[in-house]
Amino acid sequence: MDSLTSDERVWALIAWAATIVGAILALVMKPQYRYTSYWAYLSISFFVVAVVVELSMGVISLTLSIIPLIGVILSRLISTLCALLLFIVWVVGLVKSYRGEYWKIPVVYDLAEMIFKIESEYYRNR
């Protein structure tokens, strides 16, 4: 981790902070930075997971709206908790990406590994 340059960490931060746009920008501008690529792939996967969560929340909200008052309250509560969880993961990712840490976010990392064939050990052995 100490061997990472400031430029690599900044590009990793950009890749994570700006989700899909930042990730694509980082992959195009700095493809030689393995650490930045790692966070860019995680960022794209996080975006996919966030979209799936939001779509699922739409379906759940629609289903719960059948129940007069309690359904709306439950729907709002669940939606708020999911949004808060996504926000917390995003903020922790900001910190970890800039600190030079590799982070295996449970569902996000698995998706990135499946789609992009990333392995953190590969990226650690620079």
C-alpha positions as CSV (number, residue, x, y, z in Angstrom):
1,M,0.0,0.0,0.0
2,D,2.9,2.4,0.7
3,S,4.1,2.0,-2.9
4,L,1.0,3.7,-4.3
5,T,1.5,7.1,-5.7
6,S,-0.7,10.1,-4.7
7,D,-1.9,10.1,-8.4
8,E,-3.1,6.5,-8.1
9,R,-5.0,7.2,-4.9
10,V,-6.6,10.3,-6.4
11,W,-7.7,8.5,-9.5
12,A,-9.1,5.7,-7.4
13,L,-11.0,8.3,-5.4
14,I,-12.4,9.8,-8.6
15,A,-13.4,6.4,-9.9
16,W,-15.3,5.7,-6.7
17,A,-16.7,9.1,-6.0
18,A,-18.2,9.7,-9.4
19,T,-19.5,6.1,-9.7
20,I,-20.0,5.1,-13.3
21,V,-18.6,8.3,-15.0
22,G,-15.6,8.5,-12.7
23,A,-14.9,4.8,-13.2
24,I,-15.0,5.0,-17.0
25,L,-12.9,8.1,-16.9
26,A,-10.3,6.5,-14.7
27,L,-10.1,3.4,-16.8
28,V,-9.7,5.4,-20.0
29,M,-7.2,8.0,-18.6
30,K,-5.1,5.7,-16.3
31,P,-5.4,2.1,-17.5
32,Q,-1.9,1.4,-16.2
33,Y,-2.8,2.0,-12.6
34,R,-3.9,-1.4,-11.2
35,Y,-5.1,0.1,-7.9
36,T,-7.3,2.7,-9.8
37,S,-8.6,-0.1,-12.0
38,Y,-9.6,-2.1,-9.0
39,W,-11.6,0.8,-7.5
40,A,-13.1,1.6,-11.0
41,Y,-14.4,-2.0,-11.3
42,L,-15.8,-1.9,-7.8
43,S,-17.4,1.4,-8.6
44,I,-19.2,0.1,-11.7
45,S,-20.3,-3.0,-9.7
46,F,-21.5,-0.7,-6.8
47,F,-23.6,1.3,-9.3
48,V,-25.2,-1.9,-10.6
49,V,-26.0,-3.1,-7.1
50,A,-27.4,0.4,-6.2
51,V,-29.7,0.3,-9.3
52,V,-30.9,-3.2,-8.5
53,V,-31.6,-2.1,-4.9
54,E,-33.5,1.0,-6.0
55,L,-35.6,-1.0,-8.5
56,S,-36.3,-3.6,-5.9
57,M,-37.4,-0.9,-3.5
58,G,-39.8,0.4,-6.1
59,V,-41.4,-3.1,-6.4
60,I,-41.5,-3.5,-2.6
61,S,-43.0,0.0,-2.2
62,L,-45.6,-0.7,-4.8
63,T,-46.5,-4.0,-3.1
64,L,-46.6,-2.4,0.4
65,S,-48.8,0.4,-0.9
66,I,-51.7,-2.0,-0.9
67,I,-51.8,-1.9,2.9
68,P,-53.4,1.5,3.7
69,L,-51.3,3.4,6.3
70,I,-48.8,0.8,7.6
71,G,-47.7,0.0,4.0
72,V,-46.7,3.5,3.3
73,I,-44.8,3.9,6.6
74,L,-43.0,0.6,6.1
75,S,-42.2,1.4,2.5
76,R,-40.6,4.8,3.5
77,L,-38.7,3.2,6.4
78,I,-37.2,0.4,4.3
79,S,-36.4,2.9,1.4
80,T,-34.7,5.2,3.8
81,L,-32.6,2.4,5.4
82,C,-31.5,1.1,2.0
83,A,-30.5,4.6,0.9
84,L,-28.6,5.2,4.1
85,L,-26.8,1.9,3.8
86,L,-25.8,2.7,0.2
87,F,-24.6,6.1,1.3
88,I,-22.5,4.7,4.2
89,V,-20.9,2.2,1.8
90,W,-20.1,5.0,-0.6
91,V,-18.5,7.2,2.1
92,V,-16.5,4.3,3.5
93,G,-15.3,3.6,-0.1
94,L,-14.2,7.2,-0.5
95,V,-12.0,6.9,2.6
96,K,-10.6,3.5,1.8
97,S,-9.9,4.3,-1.9
98,Y,-7.9,7.4,-0.9
99,R,-6.0,5.7,1.9
100,G,-4.7,3.0,-0.5
101,E,-6.7,0.1,0.9
102,Y,-8.3,-2.8,-0.9
103,W,-11.8,-3.4,0.2
104,K,-13.9,-6.5,-0.5
105,I,-17.5,-5.1,-0.2
106,P,-19.6,-8.3,0.2
107,V,-22.0,-8.3,-2.8
108,V,-20.2,-5.6,-4.8
109,Y,-16.8,-7.3,-4.8
110,D,-18.3,-10.6,-5.8
111,L,-20.1,-9.0,-8.7
112,A,-16.9,-7.2,-9.8
113,E,-15.0,-10.4,-9.6
114,M,-17.6,-12.2,-11.7
115,I,-17.9,-9.5,-14.4
116,F,-14.4,-8.1,-14.6
117,K,-12.4,-11.1,-13.2
118,I,-10.7,-9.0,-10.6
119,E,-8.7,-10.5,-7.8
120,S,-7.4,-8.3,-5.0
121,E,-4.3,-10.5,-4.7
122,Y,-3.4,-9.8,-8.3
123,Y,-3.8,-6.1,-7.7
124,R,-1.8,-6.2,-4.5
125,N,1.2,-7.8,-6.2
126,R,2.1,-4.8,-8.4
